[in-house]
C-alpha cells in the first residue's frame, strides 16, 4: 500500500491556497484543492512520475497540478509532500530553508 504524508507547511499551503482563491470563488477554491488532493494517491503509487529536482534539494521531486507545483520526496512507504507552491513563485527562495518534517499528518491510499 502506498502512502502519502503532508508536512505541516504543505498543510498550511493548502489552507493558504483555498483562502486566496476563495476570495473570488469558494466553489473554485474547493475544486482546486480537490484537484490537488486527488493527485496525492496517484503520486504515492507512481512516485517517479514527478520531475527530479536534486538541484534544489537531494531527492526532491515536483509535479504540476494546474498552476501549482507539488514538491515531494519518495519514502519507503510512499511519498512525503513538503510544499505546494504556485508555479510563478520564486521556488528556489521558497525551498531554501526546506527541512523534512516527519511529524506531519498522514493519509493512506
Secondary structure, DSSP 8 states (H G I E B T S, - for coil): --EEEE-HHHHHHHHHHHHHHHTT-HHHHHHHHHHHHHHHHHHHHSGGGSEE-TTTSTTEEEEEETTEEEEEEE-SSEEEEEEEEETTS-HHHHHTT----TTS-EEE-
